[in-house]
Amino acid sequence: MSDAAAEPPRNLAGGAWLIADLSLNIWALSIVKAMGLDFPPTQLVFLRALAGFLLMLPWIWRERGAFAGLDDLPLHLLRVALSTVTLTASFFAIARVPFALFTAVNFTRPLILMAMAALFLSERVAPRRWLAGLVALTGVLIAVEPDPSGGFNWGLPALILTVFAGTGAVIVTRRLRATPTIVLMTFYTGGLALLIAPFAAANWQPVAADEWPALVAVGLFAQSAQFCFLQAHKRAEAAFLAVLGYGSLVMSATVGYVVFGEPVTLRFAVGASLIVCAAAWGTIFAPRRRAP
């Protein structure tokens, strides 16, 4: 059987894993959104990281040899710090902004990554991609509607911080691409738990017995989503998965409307469309360089 004939089933399998990843992430964020105004984001991040770390312990023990001769410790610590800022800011933001807006603004990450790669890694960026970044920024400005109460929504700057800190973490991860997956995931979950623990303790809110299952589920869903994400990228082409990933906007808008009563306005639809089209045009469908 030719490679071409085998490709559709591989993409189909990878797509199924990605849909599982998107679904699990939305379930986790839905819990955070529902409970995020009752608990400090630092406490939610700590519980999410601790649950994920405990879930990984059998895998860590089995692959313990991968931790021998660990290099690039400063980069690992920087990645943990950026990831802690990202997750804390995102948990703060998701409780205060519409679900669909949270997802749409996060679609600007590939374009922010492009700009940061040019700034910090000296990568050349084509004019087409700079234009795509400008279109995406316009889409964000359109999609973000004024607060009807006339007050300032602190979820918006937290969401912007999420995008920039998260993109910085991706830049660092690219420098660690030779590191085994188990090492990256252990530093992420264990490092998150250790770094956020003092802040969580300082702001800890009592948890009722009937609230523990939902809080623990955040970590279990998020960690399982990360596993599904890795499985998806082992099986399918990145471009195929990137296009399929835009379906998360439909999923989050649906959950926002059905579960949280957040309407999808025409203004948001126009802005989100600009963001998605700009991200796709500037990354997925950009012309590839031909090999010399």
Buried (B, 14 or more C-beta within 10 A) or exposed (E): EEEEEEEEEBBEBBBBBBBBBBBBBBBBBBBBBBBBEEBBBBBBBBBBBBBBBBBBEEBBEEBEEBEEEEEBEEBBBBBBBBBBBBBBBBBBBBBBBBBBBBBBBBBBBBBBBBBBBBEEEEEEBEEEBBEBBEBBBBBBEBBBEEEEEEEEBEBBEBBBBBBBBBBBBBBBBEBBEEBBEBBBBBBBBBBBBBBBBEBBEEEEEEBEEEBEEBBBBBBBBBBBBBBBBBBBBEBBEEBBBBBBBBEBBEBBBBBBBEEEEBEBEEEBBEBBBBBBBBBBBBBBBBEEEEEE
